[in-house]
Amino acid sequence: MGPTTRPGTDEYDTELRAGGEVVVIGGMLYRGRTVLVEGPGMFEPLERWAKGVAEALGEPVTWRATDWKGELAGRGTVQPGPGAQSRRAL
């Protein structure tokens, strides 16, 4: 467990990436620290976050979480829904 969390939670460094780069929208960098509740579905908040950004960008977005020791705790990629158009293509 990380040094600043309550029982049943842990703090992770998290980020969203698209096209191999950390996502930046409107000057906001999609990287930070997130407290997650341990157990099944622990990474669902990151998956929802990535899905919303994938929909906004119109391209796949990868989320990743590393623990306080710098070890990869979880990673996944979500796709935008059908009909989403890539903002990079506009």
The 8 nearest C-alpha neighbors of each residue, nearest first, counted from 0:
[[1, 9, 2, 4, 8, 10, 6, 67],
 [2, 0, 9, 3, 67, 10, 4, 66],
 [1, 3, 4, 0, 67, 10, 9, 5],
 [4, 2, 1, 5, 10, 9, 0, 34],
 [5, 3, 9, 8, 1, 2, 10, 6],
 [4, 6, 8, 7, 3, 9, 0, 1],
 [7, 5, 8, 4, 9, 0, 36, 37],
 [8, 6, 37, 36, 5, 9, 38, 4],
 [9, 7, 36, 37, 35, 6, 5, 4],
 [8, 10, 34, 0, 1, 35, 4, 11],
 [11, 9, 34, 33, 1, 35, 4, 32],
 [12, 10, 66, 33, 32, 65, 64, 13],
 [11, 13, 32, 65, 64, 31, 33, 66],
 [14, 12, 64, 31, 30, 63, 32, 11],
 [15, 13, 30, 29, 63, 62, 31, 16],
 [14, 16, 62, 61, 29, 21, 22, 60],
 [17, 15, 21, 61, 20, 22, 60, 19],
 [18, 16, 60, 19, 20, 22, 59, 61],
 [17, 19, 20, 16, 60, 59, 21, 58],
 [18, 20, 17, 16, 21, 61, 22, 60],
 [21, 19, 16, 17, 18, 22, 15, 23],
 [20, 22, 16, 15, 17, 23, 29, 14],
 [23, 21, 16, 29, 15, 17, 20, 28],
 [22, 24, 28, 27, 26, 29, 21, 25],
 [25, 23, 27, 26, 22, 28, 29, 56],
 [24, 26, 27, 23, 28, 22, 29, 55],
 [25, 27, 24, 23, 28, 29, 22, 21],
 [28, 26, 23, 24, 25, 29, 22, 30],
 [27, 29, 23, 30, 22, 26, 24, 21],
 [30, 28, 22, 14, 15, 23, 27, 21],
 [31, 29, 14, 13, 28, 15, 21, 32],
 [30, 32, 13, 12, 14, 33, 29, 11],
 [33, 31, 12, 11, 13, 10, 34, 30],
 [32, 34, 11, 10, 35, 12, 13, 31],
 [33, 35, 10, 9, 11, 8, 36, 32],
 [36, 34, 8, 9, 41, 33, 37, 10],
 [37, 35, 8, 41, 7, 38, 9, 34],
 [36, 38, 8, 41, 7, 35, 9, 39],
 [39, 37, 41, 40, 36, 7, 42, 8],
 [40, 38, 41, 37, 42, 43, 36, 35],
 [39, 41, 43, 42, 38, 37, 44, 36],
 [40, 42, 39, 38, 37, 36, 43, 35],
 [41, 43, 45, 40, 44, 46, 35, 73],
 [42, 44, 46, 40, 45, 41, 47, 48],
 [45, 43, 47, 46, 42, 48, 41, 35],
 [46, 44, 48, 42, 43, 47, 49, 62],
 [45, 47, 43, 49, 48, 44, 50, 42],
 [48, 46, 50, 44, 45, 49, 43, 51],
 [49, 47, 45, 51, 46, 50, 44, 52],
 [48, 50, 46, 52, 47, 51, 60, 53],
 [51, 49, 53, 47, 52, 48, 77, 46],
 [52, 50, 54, 48, 53, 49, 47, 55],
 [51, 53, 55, 49, 54, 50, 56, 48],
 [54, 52, 79, 50, 56, 60, 58, 55],
 [53, 55, 79, 57, 51, 52, 56, 50],
 [56, 54, 52, 53, 57, 51, 86, 83],
 [57, 55, 53, 86, 58, 54, 85, 52],
 [56, 58, 85, 84, 83, 54, 53, 79],
 [57, 59, 53, 56, 85, 79, 78, 60],
 [60, 58, 78, 53, 77, 79, 17, 76],
 [59, 61, 17, 53, 77, 16, 76, 49],
 [60, 62, 76, 16, 75, 15, 77, 17],
 [63, 61, 15, 75, 74, 14, 49, 76],
 [62, 64, 74, 13, 14, 73, 75, 61],
 [63, 65, 13, 73, 72, 12, 11, 71],
 [66, 64, 71, 72, 70, 12, 69, 11],
 [65, 67, 11, 69, 68, 70, 72, 12],
 [66, 68, 69, 1, 11, 65, 10, 12],
 [67, 69, 66, 70, 65, 1, 71, 11],
 [70, 68, 66, 65, 67, 71, 12, 72],
 [71, 69, 65, 66, 68, 72, 67, 64],
 [70, 72, 65, 73, 64, 66, 69, 63],
 [73, 71, 65, 64, 66, 70, 74, 63],
 [74, 72, 64, 63, 71, 75, 65, 42],
 [73, 75, 63, 62, 64, 61, 76, 72],
 [74, 76, 62, 61, 63, 77, 73, 46],
 [75, 77, 61, 60, 62, 59, 78, 74],
 [78, 76, 60, 59, 50, 61, 49, 75],
 [77, 79, 59, 53, 80, 58, 60, 76],
 [80, 78, 54, 53, 57, 58, 59, 83],
 [79, 81, 83, 82, 78, 54, 57, 53],
 [82, 80, 83, 79, 84, 78, 57, 54],
 [81, 83, 84, 80, 79, 57, 54, 85],
 [84, 82, 57, 81, 80, 79, 54, 85],
 [83, 85, 57, 82, 86, 56, 58, 88],
 [84, 86, 57, 87, 88, 58, 56, 83],
 [87, 85, 89, 56, 88, 57, 84, 55],
 [86, 88, 85, 89, 56, 57, 84, 58],
 [87, 89, 86, 85, 84, 57, 56, 58],
 [88, 86, 87, 85, 84, 57, 56, 83]]
